[in-house]
Amino acid sequence: MRMTRLISLTTALGCAALAAACGGGDPDPTSTPVPPAPAATPTPGAPAPQPTAAPTPTAMAPGATRAPATATPTPRPTATPLPGFDADEHFGNRRIVINVGFSPGGGYDTFARLMGRYLPKHLPGSPSFVVRNIPGGGGERVFRATLSDPEPDGLTIGVAHPRFFKRELVGTDVDDLDPDTVRIIGTASAVSTTNAMYAFRDFATSWEDVVALGRPITVGGTAPGDSGGIAAAFIELIGGPIKNVYGYGGSADIAAAFDRREVDITNRGSPDTARSLFPEWVENQQIAPLFRWGADPADDREFFEYVTRDLGAEIPPHLFDIIELTDSQKALFQVTETINDKMSRLFITHPDTPEHIYQIWLEAFRKTASDPDFLAAAALEGREVGYAGPEEIVQVLADGAAALQDAELREGFIILAGVD
């Protein structure tokens, strides 16, 4: 049954843009207006890097980066004016809602607010924006509020977590989410950075210290399939000394739990989260990285300087170097990591949004992701920007579906994706 669904999904993903419906109960959200972008001219940032299609997973040396795939790109559609449609009138003097399935202060919330500040420059009528936080269900509550309840008028968008698309890849239906029809706008977070797990120095300064404790150490997460917790979930899956504790509302809640020693280690000691939420961790060099994954630190200057200069620590070993793994286990980790990197903080809208309005959104989002003001503001927040549009996302999902034809890899992926 699941394999039939997977093959059907793979075929559908090779076509055009996706669409979605929704799920979860109706929450009590918190709405926060997004202030307009400041008039001051910031220092322009670098152009947003263009993502490449996800490669077929193969075992690689620790920290090595992948060669880009050579998939034929899908031509980007252009908006065709609809006779009688006035885009300035449709969007002008209107309030657009961005639904976020996590609590304020984390990466999803931050990117929603950044987009809410700079999208008005590129949308007709310069509408105002409000961010509505709807935590719960690991981000699943965002679907009903974005894809089912509102009118399909292009005035409501949401930010989706990749865990729900991963569940669909293995044939488990997410309530009302249909990857074949969801209107994907894009992501500004399609980047591969160096990630690490951190501990307070008085608890541990190396993975050897952790192992010497002789007990499982706890890690906080929002829900199974949490992309930020992929390494912790992977180690627990293969029997390593880690216990994941789920149910937190977002990065801010997880970081706070780590700060009060409710969990032992966390990946929320990263430069962006630590500096914005708990700067004393950095200023007082209270934390140290235990192991890493993702991009090679030689290619991630921010991580290298953060660890060696700001934290006064050494670059930690790669995940593949702290625990013995088979080639199949490495491939499992890599395919999951690729989907997480390319689909993080995915902006979506109602599946029945008219094509002419959808095309306006695609163009506005693409321009915003490369806007020097947006890039400078993201840099001030410590957030790296990388644009990916619907065609890139479709390719990532199609490549992932193809890789998951391997039965052993698929079974492990089901667990890492948080499928019940």
N, C-alpha and C positions, 0 to 999 in steps of 0.2 A: 504494500500500500504506500509506504513512504517512498520507495524507489520509484514507483509510477509518478508520484507527485513531483519528485526531484527531476525526473526526465522531462516532465511537462513544463516545469518551471524553467529549466535550462533552455528549452526551445523558445519559450515566451520571452525570456530575457534578451535573446539575441535580436529582438525586434526594436521597438521604439521606446519612448518614455513610459515610466511606470506610473501606477496610481495606488491610492490606499483608501481604506475605510478606517474604522476606529474601534476602540475597545475600552473596557474598564468602567467603573462607576463614575458618576458625575461628582467631581471633587469640589472643595471649597477653595478656589484659587485666590492668589494674591496678585493684583494687578498693579504695576508700577509704570507711570508714564516715562518715556525715554526722552531726556532733554535733547534739544537741538545741538548739532555739532558746533563746537566753538569757532568763532570767527578768526582766531589767530591761525597763522600759517605754520604748521609744524615742519620739522625736517622731513623731506620725503624719504620714504622707506624703499627698500629694494622691490622690484616687481615680483608679484606673487608667482612662485614656481608652478609650472604646468605639470600635473601628475601624469604618470604613465600607467598603462594597463597592468593589472596584477599578473605576475608570472606564475608559471606552474611550479609548485613547491618542490624543491629538491634540497637535500642535506647540504649545508654550507658550513664553512669555518666560522667559529664564534665571532660575532661582530661584523662579518662580511656583509656587503650590500649586494642587492640583486641587479643584474643587467635588465634594462627595460624590455618589456615585451614588444612585439612588432605587429600588434593588431592594427588593422586598417581603421582609422578614426572615422566616426560618423560625422558627416557635415553638420555644422551647427545651423539650425533653422533660424530664419529671420522673421520678425513680426510683419505681418501683412495687415495694413490698415483695413478696418471693417467699415464699410459705408455707413455713415450715420453715428458711429461710435466716437465719442469725445473722451479721450483718455484723461485729459486734464480735469474735465468735469467729473469723471468717474472716481478718480483718486483724490482730487483736490478737496480740501476742507473735510476730509474723512479721517477716521482713526483706524489704523491697522493694528491688529493684535498679533503678537508673537507668543505662542504658547511654548513653555519650557517645562519638561517633565521632571525637573529637579529643583532643589531649593536654591535660593539666591547665593551668590558668591563663588560658585564653581565655574568650570570652563564653559558649560552649556549656557549658563546664565550670562556670563561675560560676553560670549560671542553674540548672543541674542541682543544684548544692549548695545554692543558696538555696531551691529548691523542696523539696529533701530535708529542710531544717531546719523548714519551716513547714507542709508538707502534713500531717504527723502531727496537727496541731491540728484538721484538718477531715476526716480519714479515721476511720472507726469503729475502735476498738481502739488508736489512736495507735501504729501500727507504726513500727519503726525503718527507716532508709534507708541504702543504701550506693551510692556513685557508682563506676561501673566505666568507666575510660577505655579505648577500643578504637580508637586512631588508625589510619588507613590507608585508602587508596582515596578520599580526599576526604570521608570520613564514611560510606562505603557499608558498612563492616563492621558498623555498628550494626544492620543489618536482620536478619541471621541470629540474632544474639544476643538480639534483642527479639521478632521476629515468627515465628521458625521453631523454634528449639531449645527454648525454655521451654514449660511447660504454659500453656494459656490461662486462668490462674487470677487474672489481675489483679495479680500480684505482681512482674511485670517490665514496665518501661516504657522507652522510649528517646527520644532527642532527635535529630530528623532534619533534614537540610539541605534547603532548597528546590530545590537543583540537580537532585535526583533526580525531583521532581515535574515540573520543567521539561522534563526529558528525556522523560518520559512524555507530556507535552503535545504533543510533536512526533513521537510514534509510535515512540520508541526505548525498548524494554523494559529496565528496570533489573531485574537478577536478583531474581526472587521478589517484587518490589514491585508490588502491584496497587492503584492509587489508587481503584478502585471499591469496595474492601472494607476498606481499612485503618481501624482504629479510631483516629481522631484525637481526642486529648484537648483540645488547644488550645495556644496560645502566649501567653507573657507578654511577648513582644518585638515586638508589632505596632505599631511606632512609626515615624514618619518624622522623622529628625534630619538635621542638616547634617553631611555627610561631607567629608573632604578628603584629599588626598595631601600628605605631608610629606617634607621633605628636611632633612638637616643643613645648617646655615647656611653651613658652609665648603664645601659642595658646590653649593648653589643656594638662592636665596631667592625665585625667581619662575619662571614657566613660560618666560619669555624667556631666563633663564639656562640652562634645560634645552635649549632649541632651539639656543642658541649653542654648545653642546658639539659639535654636529654628528655625534652618534652616538646609537643607541638606549640608553635608560636602563633598568635592570632593576628589576622589581617582584616580590616574593615572594608566592606563593599556595599554597593546599593542593592544588587541582586545578582544571582548567577548569570554569567555572561558579561559582567562588567568589563569593558575594554581596558580600563585602567588597571584592573586587577588580574589581567591575563596570566602574568607570570606566577602569581600566588595560586591561582586556580589550577594552573598546569602542574605546579609542584605538588599540590595536594592530590591531584588526579593520579600522578605516578607514584604516590605513596611517600612523598617527602614530609618533613616535619613542619607542616603548615596547616592551620585550621582557619578557614574563611568564615567570617561572621557577617551575615547580610542583614539588610533592613534599614540602612542609613539613607537619608534623603538626598545626598549629593556630596561633592568634594568638600564643601565647607563642614558638613556634619562629620565626615570621616576624619578630616584633619583635626577637628575639635576632640573627637574620641581618642585620637592618637595623643593629643596634647595632654589630656587628663589621664593617660596611661590605661585607657579602657581596652585598647588593642596594642599589640607589641610593636609591630612594624607597619609601614605604609609607603605607598608610592606617592602620596601627597606631600612628600618632602621635596618635590621638584621645584626648580627655581621660580616658576610662575606662581604656584600655589603657596609655597612657603613665604615668599617675599610679600605677597598680598594679604595673606591671612594671619600668619604667625612670623613676622620678620625677626623676632627675637631668636628663633631657631637658627637663623643665618648669622645675625649680628653677634651672637654669643657662641657660635659654632657648636651648637648643642646636638646636632644630628650628624650621622655619617652614612654613606651608602654601603650596602652589603653586597649587592650584585646588580648587574645591569642587563638590558636587552635593547633591541631596536637598532638605531644607527650606530655606526662606529664613532666613538668619541673624537677620533681624529677629524671626522667630518661634521662634528657638532661643537663648535667653539664655545657656545654658551654653556653647555653642560661641562665641558672640560674646565673652563675657568671657574664655573660655579663650584665644582667639587674641589679643585686644587687650590684656588685662591680664596673663595668666600667661606667654604667649609673647612679648609685646611686639612683635607683628607686626600687619600690616594684614589685614582680611578679604580673602581671595583672590578672584579672578574665578570666575564659574561656568564649568563645563566647556564649555558652549555658546558662551562668549565667547573661548576660547583657541584654538579650531580651527573652521574653516569646515565647516558641516554642512548637509545637505539636510533638508527636513521629514520625509522617511521615516526618515532616520537618527535624528533626534530622537525620533520616535515609537517606534522600536525601543528606544532607551535607556529611554524612559519606561515602556513596558509591562514590560520586564525589571525595572526598579527597583521598580515597584508590587508585583510578585509577591515580590521579595526582602523588601520592607518588611513585608508582611502575613504572610509564611510563615516568617520567621526563627525558628530554635530551636523547631521544632514537636514537641510531645510526642505520642507514639504508643504504642499497645499492640497485643497480639496480635489478629489479625482474628477469631479464634474466642472471644474473651472474652465470657462470657455477658452478655446485655443488662443484667441487674440490677446486675452488678458494674461494667459500663461506665458506667452512669448514676451510680453512686456516685463514680466517678472524675471525671466531668464536673463534678458539683456541687462536689467537694472542690477541684478545680483552679481553678474559677471563684472560689470563696471565697478561696482562697489568693492569687490574683492581685490581690485588692482588700483583703487583710488589711493593716491599718496597720503591723503589725510587719514583715511581708514587704516592704512598700513602703519602710519606713525602712532596713531592712537592704540593700535594693537600692540605695537612694540612697547609702549609705555606700560601696558598691562602685562608685559612679559609673554605675549601670545604670538606664536609664529603662524603665518598665514600661507595657505596653499590652496588654490582654487581647483575644484573639480566639478564639472557639469554633469547633466544626466547621462550623456553618452559614455563618459568614463565610469560612472557608477554601474551602468548596465554591464559594461565589460568586466569590471571587477567581480560582479555577481556571477556572470556567466563562467568566468575562469574558476571561481570558487566551486560552482556546481560541478564543473568538469573534474576538478581535483577530488571532489567528494564521492566520485564513483568508486574510489578505493575503499573497500569495506572497513578495513582497520582504521584508516584515517577518519572515516565518517563517524564511526562509533565514538572516537575520542572527541571529535568536533562537537557532537551532540551534547556531551557533558560540558565542554568549555563554553558552548553557546547558551547554556542554562536551560536546555530543553527538558521539560518534565518527563 
